[in-house]
């Protein structure tokens, strides 16, 4: 059985490497990129099972990447998780209006962050049943 694939994007190297390390133990990590332009290009090329992205990144923002993914006939059913530090109501609302599947605020404490990422991977890549 093939392991579910995940594509990550965050402009903070420490966060990106930490996420990649945590998720790599359970899932096939197909990419970890530092900006929205590369995220969109890799998503179109690799067609991962789930995409986890930060909202604020160089190049295309997470919101613009989300808009383009949900407009792409081949990617629109791919779950997109916004993992960001923003707690702003307008950011949450904007992403859900564009079709984000989940909005998670990055915990400040490392242990909380590890737990959140583990649960994120378990839900989206093991428990969730995507469309055929």
C-alpha atoms as one frame of an Amber mdcrd trajectory, in Angstrom:
protein
   0.000   0.000   0.000   1.423   3.385  -0.944   1.738   5.988   1.753  -0.288
   9.184   1.318   1.668  12.109  -0.102   1.898  15.611   1.286   3.220  18.898
  -0.094   4.306  21.598   2.378   4.940  25.316   1.990   6.241  27.771   4.568
   8.707  30.622   4.211  10.286  29.999   7.626  12.994  27.373   7.182  12.773
  26.136  10.775   9.011  25.590  10.503   9.333  23.952   7.079  12.091  21.584
   8.197  10.254  20.802  11.437   7.017  20.019   9.617   8.831  17.914   7.042
  10.598  15.920   9.730   7.415  15.291  11.703   5.358  14.219   8.718   8.066
  12.235   6.957   7.904   9.513   9.614   4.297   8.614   8.714   3.720   9.878
   5.197   5.493  10.275   1.890   6.623  13.862   1.756   6.660  14.852  -1.900
   7.890  18.367  -1.381   8.716  21.141   1.040   8.932  24.554  -0.588   9.536
  28.082   0.762   7.174  30.132  -1.420   3.803  30.174  -3.117   5.101  30.114
  -6.687   6.955  26.844  -6.124   4.043  25.421  -4.169   1.668  25.915  -7.075
   4.167  24.529  -9.599   4.898  21.460  -7.451   1.200  20.850  -6.757   0.462
  20.858 -10.478   3.408  18.567 -11.204   3.119  16.109  -8.293  -0.625  16.044
  -7.498  -0.198  15.319  -3.763  -2.907  13.854  -1.540  -2.925  16.942   0.698
  -1.350  20.406   0.621  -0.331  22.250   3.776   0.531  25.908   3.310   1.289
  29.038   5.238  -0.772  32.097   4.385   1.996  34.681   4.144   4.883  33.742
   1.860   7.042  35.356  -0.820   5.641  35.304  -4.337   2.090  34.021  -4.394
   0.416  34.177  -0.999  -1.221  31.098   0.479  -4.581  32.672  -0.317  -3.675
  33.150  -3.988  -2.315  29.603  -4.202  -5.560  28.352  -2.671  -7.591  30.344
  -5.208  -5.634  28.814  -8.090  -5.728  25.275  -6.724  -9.497  25.389  -6.299
  -9.840  26.721  -9.865  -7.680  23.912 -11.319  -9.790  20.981 -12.525  -7.108
  18.460 -11.537  -6.292  19.916  -8.111  -9.600  21.311  -6.844 -10.478  18.185
  -4.859  -7.060  18.090  -3.159  -7.484  19.009   0.518  -5.710  22.254   1.379
  -4.818  23.015   4.987  -3.881  26.586   5.887  -1.329  26.402   8.729  -0.668
  29.987   9.729  -0.043  32.308  12.654  -2.957  34.594  11.737  -5.970  34.520
  14.031  -7.696  37.322  12.117 -11.384  36.643  11.443 -11.124  38.098   7.934
  -8.264  35.698   7.067 -10.214  32.690   8.314 -13.344  33.803   6.433 -11.440
  34.558   3.212  -9.812  31.135   3.094 -13.061  29.265   3.755 -14.815  31.307
   1.075 -12.130  30.124  -1.355 -12.574  26.484  -0.373  -9.865  25.744   2.194
 -10.503  22.427   3.899  -9.010  23.354   7.249  -7.562  26.438   8.949  -5.084
  25.788  11.746  -3.355  28.474  13.789   0.258  27.571  14.535   0.682  26.905
  18.258   3.460  28.840  19.947   4.740  26.029  22.155   6.794  23.369  20.347
   5.035  20.430  22.024   1.644  21.856  20.985   2.953  22.352  17.448   4.143
  18.730  17.239   0.779  17.470  18.480  -1.165  19.659  16.031   0.904  18.489
  13.054   0.595  14.842  14.073  -3.187  15.155  14.308  -3.300  17.039  11.007
  -1.474  14.237   9.225  -3.522  11.517  10.893  -6.818  13.107   9.925  -6.133
  14.271   6.354  -3.932  11.429   5.243  -5.288   8.410   7.115  -8.837   8.977
   8.366 -10.256  11.272   5.682 -11.694   9.542   2.630 -11.065  11.721  -0.452
 -13.107  11.495  -3.625 -12.066   8.811  -6.139
